[in-house]
Amino acid sequence: MIQAQNFIAGEWRKAAKEVANINPSNTADVVGQFPQADAADVDTAIAAAKAAFPAWSHTTVQQRHDFLKKIGDEVIARKDELGRLLSREEGKTLAEGIGETVRAGQIFLFFSGGCLRQAGEKLGSVRPGVDVEITREPLGVIGLITPWNFPIAIPAWKIAPALAYGNCVVFKPAELVPGSAHALSEIIIRAGLPAGVFNLVMGKGSVVGEAMLRHKDVTAISFTGSVATGRRIAATCIEVDPMKKVQLEMGGKNPMVVLDDADLKVAVDCAVNGAFFSTGQRCTASSRLIVTEGIHDRFVSAMTERMKSLVVDDALKDGTQIGPVVDQSQLDQDLNYIRIGQQEGAKLHAGGELLNRQTPGFYLSPALFTEVDNNMRIAREEIFGPVATVSRVKDYAAALAMANDTQFGLSAGICTSSLKYASHFKRNSEAGMVMVNLPTAGVDYHVPFGGRKGSSYGPREQGRYAAEFYTVVKTAYTFDGY
Ligand code: ADP
């Protein structure tokens, strides 16, 4: 069992309180005991980060490259062990846990290379004898707040660019999955960063998160989580003095359009993967399947057939395709939406039942609703579980309109063999990421990630676009006096 501590100001520290980390595949299995920091711990971490910033921000790009490379290499070398820990605490399958771990390592390697590629611009001035330079500088102390559904990849895609561009970090992982965050932090610390550059402060959002938001020495906050929390965080970041730069990644209600001319197997693969893998607990999940009349019945019956063969079981067991829901409260939310859908008049076509397995866990069979009107709550609100809706539409135009008829705009997909519809959908979808003949979930690590409307706020994450958030632009003028 892991007995974890926070890492603050260059040392491991106990907190006054602790909380148990429970395996959702087997609630009798305690992964470890994890600290619950208080506001004083946050203050100490921020003071240490502030003190470390002048020296850290002036390290060479080679030094920062070497730190990040070391971290990325170790994460990848230990992918099986870290992936197992991730699956044990979060409930995604071992293959998904290992895949996510490799991705986290790749993100560190990407940004280690990014350190060496940082560049500015030099321009002529409109005035004689004057040069203009545009450079990017680090922001200072950055607070990183992450959710439970990607316990290592999301921390990686915030920590790696923050450090690469010369910032110091105070990292607050989600309460439900501190094990992966702790393991990643051990690797980061072992790479030999100077004291104060990286701080791990585990604890409650309402305590640790709030203290970070309100602290004058935190320059920026990057958050991934729910819409309600994101909205509150943005409001606080503007309200405090000095105002903080803020980046939010929040929910999704991602449409996956299936047209009459789609390859049925491709469409079913995309829908099953997008809607139910990772137990549907992805902000990019394909939760709204929008299907044209000519293929609707064939699609629903092929999808139902596939769903019968899906193995829902212990995340660590060989052959499991879908692990448990993350905890009781998320399971209650999923079941509540399944009831709401039935009350609203949608047809629960398959699944949505609690399952018993060898060990006590939060097992739910993937649920498919049909005859869903896009105004129903199950089509509008993010459920964040293995629950998908199917809405029948007349043609492509109606499908596009319904796909865009949502408060969210993270990812959107279309399955079609028509270049005409695929191209039109790419241009007219109101989402940050568009997929053709691919699931809405599952993105590359070297290109921007983010959405529109209620899904995201602020600059994109990942790839070289991450520099937009993690740096501030300086414009310098020089007169040569000649
Ligand atoms: P989820 O449903 O994914 O738990 P939340 O938005 O509640 O979504 O949580 C995402 C992250 O935000 C977690 O790390 C959580 O601790 C943190 N958090 C929750 N409330 C606050 C808050 N008031 N201030 C700052 N962070 C918070």
Residues whose N, C-alpha, C, O or C-beta is under 5 A from the ligand:
A	BS01	ADP	I145 T146 P147 W148 K172 P173 A174 E175 G203 K204 G205 S206 G209 E210 T224 G225 S226 T229
